[in-house]
């Protein structure tokens, strides 16, 4: 299986596009989807793993589409979108229960690895490191993982993460510190030298 | 016990973040046909239109109820007992007979006498009086 990173469109959708979508513009929503879907999908994958990824992505964009008319400040669309993404991931986590999710995630990973991701040395190494990062993320607590994913992988500022998760900025900082510390340890234990 | 070494320096953080971004787990890509189906399903769903606040009626209703209660209280406080019924104060004053006035005066005098008479069992200078009021009588 080849992992393809679909680059986001360089132009951020403006308020006009979001306002059009609020009025039911389906074509406009397709543009919105194509701009954000890879980020949403990656975030969901990093938070929840591979299982039910398509369904979760659909759930996020369904909630976005349905609730868009209720969004008052279109400039906060990105923050709002990540909050929905996090809520969907959180709901999924609660539905499954942590133990069951971990088991299924490991099974899915094992199947994915057996499914033939290897296509050459460099790519194999990249997949290996991606798996290490994913496993390291899974070993973090949910709270730490959420902050590390949003801050270090989505590159969101701490203030915005505080808004998304509805926690103080100080809590974001402490979770980020602990999360990085645990991730660092996890990678070192796997033999990764940073 | 093995302790992990995590120097919280900006350089170490940068290295970690760079590694994470370079090897960011992407997850399997969504199939194109599935993407189309997703968009089709999503955009066919009805949108939730913002509802106008249904609380707009609370303030005028509260004013009306408050006004009604105030009016009722004003009315009831201006009624006094006359015999075994209530009557508006103005009407009662006009219709009060000489016997009723005398009875009212006698009632007031007897009530105030009780207040002015000294109770022999109560010593107002007793230092424990306030103590008892505070700790036992309340």
Interface residues (C-beta under 8 A of the other chain):
Chain A: X1 X3 X4 X5 X6 X22 X24 X26 X29 X30 X33 X37 X41 X42 X44 X45 X46 X50 X53 X54 X57 X58 X61 X62 X65 X66 X67 X68 X69 X70 X112 X126 X129 X130 X131 X132 X133 X134 X137 X148 X152 X153 X177 X180 X181 X183 X184 X185 X187 X188 X192 X194
Chain B: X4 X5 X6 X8 X12 X13 X15 X16 X17 X19 X20 X21 X22 X23 X24 X25 X26 X27 X28 X29 X30 X34 X35 X38 X39 X41 X42 X43 X45 X46 X47 X48 X49 X50
